[in-house]
C-alpha cells in the first residue's frame, strides 16, 4: 500500500487491515485485547443496574386507606385516594418496602415515582457530555477511573437517603457518572482491536447488558427492602470496578496527542502479552505519526465545537443524534407493548434481558456482512414497519405480543450496530465526545418515551414509534460507510 497517498483518497478506499499501526504492532486481536475488552464491557454492568433498577424501586403497588381524620368510619376501596385519609397501608409484592411505600409516592405524589427515573436519565444526559469531553481531553483511562470512582461513591451513599429529594439528588450524580462509564468503556474497546474484529468487539461489548438486567432480579429476590437491593448491586459494582486499575491508556488516544513514548510503552507491553515481536513497534509509531501530521496545539484544544466545524462533520453529528433519539424513544416506548411476559416482575426482567442477548451477535453479523450503514437503515426500517402494522392491531391481540417482540429485538439490534458505527464515524480526538453527544440522544428518548406510550388511543403511540425510525433511516442513508476502514486519528 502506498504510504504517500493523499488523505482524501484514503477516505474513499478501504484500507488494508495490516496497514494499521496498532495491528502491525500488537496484532488485530490477542490475549491483551481480550482482557481489556472483558474488563471494559463488565464496567457497563453498574450503569445498566442503575438505569433499570427503577423497575424494583417503584413497582405497581396496591394501597388502601386504614385511618381517616377524626377516626371516621369509611369503607375504603383499594388503590383509592381520599382527601381525609391520614394513613395508607401498602400491599408490597416485590420488596417489603419500596420507594412507593417509603416516601408515600401515591395520589398527589404519584408523579414523583416517574420523576425519579427522569432525574437519573437527565444525569446520564449530562454525564455523557461531560465525560466525553474529559475522555477526549485527558484520556480514556483517566475518564473511566473518575467516572467509576464517582459512581461507586454515590451508589454506596444512596441507600442511606433519609428523604425523597436527597435520594433524587444522589441519583442525578449516579446518572452522570454512569453515563461516563458507558460511553468511555465502549470507545476504549473500539480503539484497541483491528478493523476486522471491530464488528465482534463492538457488538459483543454490550452483551453483558442483558445479563446485567437479568441479575437485577437476583439482587431483588434476595433483598428485604429497596435499601438492601441498592446496596447489594453497589457492592457487586465495587468488585467489578477494582479491575479498572489494570487498564492501560488507549494507544490511539496517546498517538492522537503526539505522545509517542507512552504509546510505545503501552504497545510494547501489549505485544509481549500477545507473544509478538516488539522490534518494529517504534518504527511503526514513527511512520504513523508522520502520516497523521500531528498538530499538538490544534488537537489539544478539541472541543464540542469541533463536531460542527464544517458541513461534513456537522452532518455526521446531527444525523447520529437524530438516529439515537429515535432508537431511545423506541427502546423504552416499545417496552410498553410487551404484554406476553405476565405480572411476575422477576421473570419480566429476566426475559427482557434474555431478548437482548441474541441481538448482540445478530448486530455483529449484520455489521460484518452488510456494513454499518445498511444495517442501521435495515433495523430502523424494521422498527418502523413493525410499529406501522401495530397501529391496526387491536389492543390485547396476540399480534401485539409478536410485533412487540420483533420491535424490541430490532431496537436492541439497532443499538448494537450503532455502537460500532458511531465510534468509527469520528476521529480519535473527538470520538468520545461524538459518541457521548450521540448516545445522549437516547437518554432524551428515554425521558419522553413513557409520556408517548401512555397516549390514547393506542394507535397514536404506534404512529409516533413508526414515524421516528423512518425519519432516522433517511439520515442513515446519507451517512458514509465505515466498514473495514482504519480509525481516523486526526481531525
VENVEN-V788697 format. One record per residue. RES is the residue in one letter. PSI is psi in whole degrees, -180 to 180 (999 if undefined). OMEGA is omega as a letter, one per 20 degrees, with the letter a starting at -180 (none if undefined). D_LAST is the distance of its C-alpha to the last C-alpha in whole Angstrom. Layout:
{{RES PSI OMEGA D_LAST} {RES PSI OMEGA D_LAST}}
This chain:
{{X 133 a 22} {X 114 a 21} {X -10 a 19} {X 7 a 19} {X 159 a 18} {X 157 r 15} {X -30 a 11} {X -39 r 13} {X -31 r 16} {X -24 r 14} {X -19 a 13} {X -17 a 16} {X 151 r 18} {X 130 a 19} {X 149 r 18} {X 130 a 21} {X -42 a 21} {X -7 a 22} {X -11 r 19} {X 128 a 17} {X -29 r 18} {X -44 r 19} {X -43 r 21} {X -29 a 23} {X -43 a 23} {X 4 a 24} {X 161 a 25} {X -36 r 24} {X 133 a 26} {X -164 a 29} {X -38 a 31} {X -49 r 28} {X -39 a 25} {X -43 a 28} {X -47 a 29} {X -42 a 26} {X -43 a 26} {X -46 r 29} {X -47 a 29} {X -36 r 26} {X -39 a 27} {X -33 a 30} {X -16 r 29} {X -20 a 28} {X -44 a 32} {X -39 r 33} {X -41 r 30} {X -42 r 32} {X -43 r 35} {X -40 a 35} {X -38 a 33} {X -2 a 36} {X -19 a 39} {X -25 r 40} {X -38 a 42} {X -20 r 45} {X -37 a 44} {X 61 r 46} {X 166 r 47} {X 123 a 50} {X 127 r 53} {X 147 r 56} {X 162 r 58} {X 144 r 62} {X 127 a 63} {X -5 r 66} {X 128 a 67} {X 163 r 68} {X 144 r 69} {X 24 r 73} {X 35 a 73} {X 145 r 73} {X 111 a 74} {X 136 r 71} {X 94 a 71} {X 141 r 67} {X 152 a 65} {X 140 r 62} {X 39 r 59} {X 132 a 60} {X 142 r 59} {X 136 a 62} {X -30 a 62} {X 17 r 65} {X 134 a 64} {X -10 r 63} {X 128 r 62} {X 150 r 61} {X 138 a 61} {X 141 r 58} {X 99 a 58} {X 129 r 55} {X -18 a 55} {X -62 r 51} {X 158 r 52} {X -26 r 55} {X 129 r 53} {X -178 r 49} {X -32 a 48} {X -51 a 50} {X -30 a 53} {X -44 a 52} {X 11 r 51} {X 49 a 53} {X 63 r 50} {X 171 r 52} {X -121 a 54} {X -19 a 52} {X 9 a 50} {X -31 a 49} {X -23 a 45} {X -24 r 44} {X -45 r 44} {X -34 a 41} {X -31 r 40} {X -44 r 39} {X -34 r 37} {X -39 r 35} {X -43 r 35} {X -46 a 33} {X -31 r 31} {X -37 r 30} {X -42 r 29} {X -44 a 27} {X -43 r 25} {X -42 a 24} {X -42 a 24} {X -29 r 21} {X -47 a 19} {X -50 a 20} {X -22 r 20} {X -43 r 16} {X -44 r 15} {X -44 a 17} {X -42 a 16} {X -26 a 12} {X -43 a 14} {X -7 r 17} {X 151 a 17} {X -44 a 18} {X -44 r 21} {X -46 r 22} {X -40 a 21} {X -41 r 23} {X -44 a 26} {X -47 a 26} {X -40 r 26} {X -41 r 28} {X -46 r 31} {X -40 a 31} {X -50 a 31} {X -42 a 34} {X -49 a 36} {X -31 r 36} {X -37 r 37} {X -22 a 40} {X -33 a 41} {X -31 r 41} {X -17 a 44} {X 10 a 46} {X 133 a 45} {X -4 r 49} {X 160 a 48} {X -42 a 46} {X -31 r 43} {X -42 r 43} {X -47 a 42} {X -33 r 39} {X -44 r 38} {X -37 r 37} {X -33 r 36} {X -46 r 33} {X -35 r 32} {X -43 r 32} {X -42 r 30} {X -47 a 27} {X -40 a 27} {X -37 r 28} {X -42 r 25} {X -42 a 23} {X -43 a 24} {X -45 a 24} {X -40 a 20} {X -42 a 19} {X -40 a 22} {X -44 r 20} {X -39 r 17} {X -46 a 18} {X -45 a 20} {X -34 a 18} {X -15 a 16} {X -9 a 19} {X 159 r 21} {X 159 a 20} {X -35 a 19} {X -9 a 23} {X 2 a 24} {X -37 r 21} {X -47 a 23} {X -47 a 26} {X -45 a 24} {X -44 a 22} {X -43 a 25} {X -13 r 28} {X -28 r 26} {X 5 r 27} {X -41 r 31} {X -15 a 32} {X -46 r 32} {X -39 r 35} {X -40 r 37} {X -40 r 36} {X -43 r 37} {X -36 a 40} {X -24 r 41} {X -37 r 41} {X -37 r 45} {X -47 r 46} {X -45 a 45} {X -38 a 47} {X -35 a 50} {X 22 r 50} {X 148 r 50} {X -46 a 53} {X -177 a 51} {X -30 r 47} {X -45 r 47} {X -38 r 48} {X -49 r 45} {X -38 a 42} {X -36 a 43} {X -51 a 44} {X -16 r 40} {X -42 r 39} {X -41 r 41} {X -36 r 39} {X -37 r 36} {X -44 a 37} {X -43 r 38} {X -43 a 34} {X -18 r 32} {X -24 a 34} {X -15 a 32} {X -16 r 29} {X -28 a 30} {X -12 a 30} {X 135 r 26} {X 179 r 24} {X 152 r 20} {X 123 r 17} {X -30 r 17} {X -40 r 13} {X -42 r 13} {X -41 r 15} {X -38 a 13} {X -22 r 9} {X 4 r 11} {X 15 a 13} {X 76 a 16} {X -38 a 18} {X -43 r 21} {X -36 r 21} {X -39 r 19} {X -42 a 22} {X -46 a 24} {X -46 a 23} {X -35 r 23} {X -46 r 26} {X -37 r 28} {X -42 r 26} {X -41 r 28} {X -41 r 31} {X -34 r 31} {X 3 r 30} {X 47 r 33} {X 160 r 31} {X 134 a 31} {X 3 a 29} {X -34 a 30} {X 7 a 27} {X -45 a 24} {X -41 r 23} {X -40 r 23} {X -42 a 21} {X -44 a 18} {X -44 a 19} {X -38 a 18} {X -42 r 15} {X -37 r 14} {X -37 r 15} {X -40 a 13} {X -20 a 9} {X 54 a 10} {X 129 r 10} {X 96 a 10} {X -41 a 11} {X -43 a 12} {X -44 a 9} {X -39 a 8} {X -17 r 11} {X 12 a 11} {X 139 a 9} {X -179 a 11} {X -25 r 13} {X -33 a 12} {X -19 r 9} {X -8 r 10} {X 22 a 12} {X -26 r 10} {X 171 a 11} {X -39 a 14} {X -53 a 12} {X -30 r 10} {X -40 r 13} {X -41 r 15} {X -45 a 13} {X -51 a 14} {X -43 r 17} {X -43 r 18} {X -43 a 18} {X -45 a 20} {X -43 a 22} {X -42 a 23} {X -36 r 23} {X -46 r 25} {X -46 a 28} {X -39 r 28} {X -44 r 28} {X -46 a 31} {X -40 a 33} {X -52 a 32} {X -28 a 34} {X -42 a 37} {X -24 r 38} {X -31 a 39} {X -21 a 42} {X -12 a 43} {X 96 a 44} {X 2 a 47} {X -14 a 48} {X -34 a 48} {X -169 a 51} {X -10 a 51} {X 108 a 51} {X -31 r 48} {X -45 r 47} {X -38 r 47} {X -50 a 45} {X -41 r 42} {X -43 a 43} {X -39 r 43} {X -39 r 40} {X -37 a 38} {X -36 r 40} {X -34 a 38} {X -29 a 35} {X -51 a 35} {X -17 r 36} {X -21 r 33} {X -53 r 30} {X -28 r 31} {X -44 r 32} {X -39 r 28} {X -47 a 27} {X -39 r 30} {X -44 r 28} {X -42 a 25} {X -34 a 26} {X -47 a 28} {X -12 a 27} {X 168 a 23} {X -47 a 21} {X -50 a 22} {X -38 a 25} {X -41 r 26} {X -49 a 24} {X -41 a 26} {X -46 a 30} {X -39 r 30} {X -41 r 29} {X -38 r 32} {X -40 r 34} {X -47 a 34} {X -43 r 35} {X -44 a 38} {X -46 a 39} {X -30 r 39} {X -45 r 41} {X -38 a 43} {X -27 r 44} {X -30 a 45} {X 5 r 48} {X 127 a 49} {X 146 r 51} {X 140 r 51} {X -12 r 52} {X 151 r 52} {X -31 r 51} {X -32 r 49} {X -40 r 47} {X -50 a 46} {X -46 a 45} {X -36 r 43} {X -43 r 41} {X -47 a 41} {X -46 a 39} {X -43 a 37} {X -44 r 36} {X -40 r 35} {X -37 r 33} {X -44 r 31} {X -40 r 31} {X -38 r 30} {X -44 r 27} {X -39 r 25} {X -37 r 26} {X -45 a 24} {X -33 a 21} {X -37 r 20} {X -46 a 19} {X -53 a 17} {X -36 r 15} {X -27 a 14} {X -18 a 13} {X -25 a 11} {X 153 r 8} {X 160 a 6} {X -44 a 8} {X -17 a 7} {X 0 a 8} {X -50 a 10} {X -37 r 13} {X -43 a 13} {X -44 r 12} {X -40 r 15} {X -44 r 17} {X -40 a 17} {X -50 a 18} {X -21 r 21} {X -28 r 22} {X -36 r 23} {X -33 r 25} {X -37 r 27} {X -43 r 28} {X -40 r 29} {X -30 a 31} {X -31 a 33} {X -19 a 34} {X -46 a 35} {X -34 r 38} {X -37 r 39} {X -43 a 39} {X -23 a 41} {X 3 r 44} {X 140 r 44} {X 147 i 47} {X 172 a 48} {X -22 a 46} {X -19 r 45} {X -49 r 43} {X -40 r 41} {X -40 r 41} {X -44 r 40} {X -44 r 37} {X -18 r 35} {X -42 a 36} {X -44 a 34} {X -50 r 31} {X -30 r 30} {X -42 r 31} {X -45 a 29} {X -37 a 26} {X -31 r 26} {X -39 r 26} {X -35 r 22} {X -37 r 22} {X -34 a 23} {X -7 r 21} {X 152 r 18} {X 155 r 16} {X 142 a 18} {X 0 a 16} {X 129 r 19} {X -3 a 19} {X 151 r 16} {X 150 r 14} {X 137 r 11} {X 124 a 8} {X 2 r 7} {X 158 a 4} {X 999 none 0}}
